[in-house]
Protein backbone atom coordinates (compact mmCIF):
# COMPACT_ATOMS: atom_id res chain seq x y z
CA UNK A 1 0.00 0.00 0.00
CA UNK A 2 1.18 3.52 -0.75
CA UNK A 3 0.16 6.73 1.00
CA UNK A 4 -0.93 9.20 -1.67
CA UNK A 5 -0.05 12.15 0.56
CA UNK A 6 3.55 11.32 1.56
CA UNK A 7 4.49 8.44 -0.75
CA UNK A 8 5.41 5.99 2.03
CA UNK A 9 4.77 2.42 0.90
CA UNK A 10 4.43 -0.72 3.00
CA UNK A 11 3.44 -4.32 2.50
CA UNK A 12 -0.12 -4.89 3.72
CA UNK A 13 -1.13 -7.17 5.16
CA UNK A 14 2.12 -7.68 7.07
CA UNK A 15 3.46 -11.18 6.49
CA UNK A 16 5.18 -13.39 9.06
CA UNK A 17 8.89 -14.27 9.07
CA UNK A 18 7.98 -17.78 7.91
CA UNK A 19 6.08 -16.35 4.95
CA UNK A 20 8.98 -14.03 4.10
CA UNK A 21 11.41 -16.99 4.29
CA UNK A 22 9.33 -18.79 1.65
CA UNK A 23 10.42 -16.12 -0.86
CA UNK A 24 14.07 -17.08 -0.31
CA UNK A 25 14.45 -20.82 -0.98
CA UNK A 26 17.91 -22.31 -1.61
CA UNK A 27 17.45 -21.71 -5.36
CA UNK A 28 17.03 -17.94 -4.74
CA UNK A 29 20.78 -17.58 -4.25
CA UNK A 30 21.57 -19.22 -7.57
CA UNK A 31 24.14 -21.71 -8.75
CA UNK A 32 27.35 -21.27 -6.72
CA UNK A 33 25.95 -18.03 -5.28
CA UNK A 34 25.58 -16.41 -8.68
CA UNK A 35 21.97 -15.38 -9.06
CA UNK A 36 22.02 -12.58 -11.64
CA UNK A 37 23.04 -12.42 -15.27
CA UNK A 38 26.83 -12.28 -15.81
CA UNK A 39 26.91 -8.54 -16.58
CA UNK A 40 25.14 -7.64 -13.35
CA UNK A 41 27.30 -10.08 -11.38
CA UNK A 42 30.36 -8.21 -12.67
CA UNK A 43 28.90 -4.88 -11.51
CA UNK A 44 28.00 -6.02 -7.99
CA UNK A 45 31.58 -5.65 -6.61
CA UNK A 46 31.56 -2.03 -7.85
CA UNK A 47 28.33 -1.33 -5.94
CA UNK A 48 29.68 -3.02 -2.81
CA UNK A 49 32.88 -0.99 -2.97
CA UNK A 50 30.78 2.21 -3.12
CA UNK A 51 28.99 1.05 0.03
CA UNK A 52 32.33 0.38 1.74
CA UNK A 53 33.60 3.86 0.81
CA UNK A 54 30.37 5.38 2.14
CA UNK A 55 30.88 3.66 5.47
CA UNK A 56 34.59 4.44 5.78
CA UNK A 57 33.98 8.09 4.93
CA UNK A 58 32.38 8.40 8.37
CA UNK A 59 33.92 5.60 10.44
CA UNK A 60 37.50 4.42 9.87
CA UNK A 61 37.23 1.00 11.51
CA UNK A 62 35.39 -0.69 14.31
CA UNK A 63 32.54 -3.13 14.80
CA UNK A 64 29.98 -3.46 12.03
CA UNK A 65 26.72 -5.41 11.86
CA UNK A 66 25.09 -6.10 8.50
CA UNK A 67 21.40 -6.77 9.19
CA UNK A 68 20.01 -8.99 6.45
CA UNK A 69 23.57 -9.88 5.46
CA UNK A 70 22.45 -12.47 2.91
CA UNK A 71 25.41 -14.51 1.75
CA UNK A 72 27.81 -12.43 3.87
CA UNK A 73 29.79 -10.66 1.18
CA UNK A 74 29.74 -7.16 2.73
CA UNK A 75 30.83 -8.35 6.19
CA UNK A 76 33.60 -10.40 4.56
CA UNK A 77 34.90 -7.35 2.70
CA UNK A 78 34.77 -5.27 5.86
CA UNK A 79 36.58 -7.97 7.87
CA UNK A 80 39.30 -8.09 5.21
CA UNK A 81 39.67 -4.31 5.65
CA UNK A 82 40.29 -4.72 9.39
CA UNK A 83 36.76 -4.46 10.78
CA UNK A 84 35.14 -6.72 13.36
CA UNK A 85 32.25 -7.73 11.11
CA UNK A 86 29.12 -9.74 11.89
CA UNK A 87 25.74 -10.36 10.35
CA UNK A 88 22.11 -11.05 11.06
CA UNK A 89 20.18 -13.15 8.57
CA UNK A 90 16.73 -14.66 8.58
CA UNK A 91 17.55 -17.23 5.87
CA UNK A 92 19.53 -20.26 7.12
CA UNK A 93 20.53 -20.96 3.50
CA UNK A 94 22.19 -17.58 3.06
CA UNK A 95 23.67 -17.65 6.54
CA UNK A 96 25.24 -21.03 5.81
CA UNK A 97 27.31 -19.49 3.03
CA UNK A 98 28.33 -16.59 5.26
CA UNK A 99 29.29 -18.78 8.21
CA UNK A 100 30.79 -21.83 6.50
CA UNK A 101 32.35 -20.41 3.34
CA UNK A 102 33.28 -16.93 4.55
CA UNK A 103 33.65 -17.59 8.31
CA UNK A 104 31.43 -14.62 9.23
CA UNK A 105 29.65 -14.82 12.60
CA UNK A 106 25.92 -14.60 11.84
CA UNK A 107 22.94 -14.54 14.17
CA UNK A 108 20.26 -16.53 12.33
CA UNK A 109 16.80 -15.23 13.13
CA UNK A 110 14.77 -12.12 13.73
CA UNK A 111 16.91 -9.02 14.33
CA UNK A 112 14.54 -7.98 17.14
CA UNK A 113 15.61 -11.13 19.02
CA UNK A 114 19.35 -10.68 18.39
CA UNK A 115 21.57 -11.13 21.46
CA UNK A 116 23.70 -8.00 21.08
CA UNK A 117 24.11 -5.77 24.15
CA UNK A 118 23.65 -1.98 24.06
CA UNK A 119 26.38 -0.03 22.27
CA UNK A 120 27.84 -3.13 20.60
CA UNK A 121 28.48 -1.68 17.14
CA UNK A 122 29.97 1.39 15.50
CA UNK A 123 28.06 0.79 12.25
CA UNK A 124 24.78 -0.92 11.39
CA UNK A 125 23.82 -1.62 7.78
CA UNK A 126 20.22 -2.14 6.64
CA UNK A 127 20.61 -2.62 2.89
CA UNK A 128 17.14 -3.29 1.49
CA UNK A 129 15.94 -4.82 4.76
CA UNK A 130 13.49 -2.39 6.36
CA UNK A 131 10.91 -2.96 3.65
CA UNK A 132 10.84 -6.65 4.62
CA UNK A 133 10.31 -6.40 8.37
CA UNK A 134 6.90 -6.52 10.04
CA UNK A 135 7.66 -3.61 12.40
CA UNK A 136 10.19 -1.12 11.01
CA UNK A 137 9.76 1.21 14.00
CA UNK A 138 10.66 -1.58 16.45
CA UNK A 139 13.59 -2.49 14.18
CA UNK A 140 14.97 1.06 14.30
CA UNK A 141 14.46 1.16 18.08
CA UNK A 142 16.47 -2.07 18.44
CA UNK A 143 19.16 -0.63 16.16
CA UNK A 144 19.41 2.46 18.37
CA UNK A 145 19.96 0.19 21.38
CA UNK A 146 22.88 -1.71 19.93
CA UNK A 147 24.66 1.08 18.06
CA UNK A 148 27.14 3.11 20.08
CA UNK A 149 26.34 6.78 20.67
CA UNK A 150 27.40 8.70 17.57
CA UNK A 151 27.52 5.49 15.49
CA UNK A 152 26.56 5.25 11.83
CA UNK A 153 23.45 3.57 10.48
CA UNK A 154 23.46 3.00 6.72
CA UNK A 155 19.95 2.44 5.31
CA UNK A 156 18.75 1.75 1.78
CA UNK A 157 15.13 1.16 0.84
CA UNK A 158 13.42 0.93 -2.54
CA UNK A 159 12.69 4.17 -4.31
CA UNK A 160 9.50 3.83 -6.33
CA UNK A 161 10.46 6.84 -8.44
CA UNK A 162 13.62 5.19 -9.83
CA UNK A 163 14.02 3.77 -13.31
CA UNK A 164 14.40 0.26 -11.89
CA UNK A 165 10.82 0.47 -10.56
CA UNK A 166 9.52 1.36 -14.01
CA UNK A 167 11.17 -1.73 -15.48
CA UNK A 168 10.12 -4.04 -12.67
CA UNK A 169 6.52 -2.84 -12.49
CA UNK A 170 4.63 -4.28 -9.54
CA UNK A 171 7.50 -6.73 -8.87
Phi, psi and omega in degrees: 000146181232132176285123181291333182284310186251345179089356179296134179239146179211153176282124177225132359287156177296137180254154183286165177302321179297321178292320177298316182302330180296337178281351184235061177291173181306324181292341181301325185274001172078177179285122181052040178061030173243109186247350182250174177293157187304324180296312180295321178300326179287333180277336184304316177301325177298315180294321178296320181294327174296320178296316178300313180298323178298318180293310186287349173293331184251330181225122184293306179202166179157213180256130182233140176237123177260106181276125188076046189290352179058233184280357173090014185292317180296311177301325179295318177298315182295319177301316181294342178264008175101004180276155167271103190245135178223171179221165169232134181212134178282329184273115176300328180297312179293317181298328179300318178296316181297316184281315185276317183276322185254355181056043176262129175292125183228129169276121180264115180146192182289128179306324181297338180259007183297148188273013188283132179285165179305142176069024185287333190231148175275330183222136170238136179243128173237084184263102182055054180240316187302330179287352181258348185271151181290326184226086182298327180295315177296325179296315178293322177300315179297319178300317180297330178293317190264354176269141181291155176303131182081005180289174183251133173241119180258120185233133171230135176226160180300146176244108184293350180269355183283161179299322180304320179297322180295322178288320185280340182062221183289350180269000000 
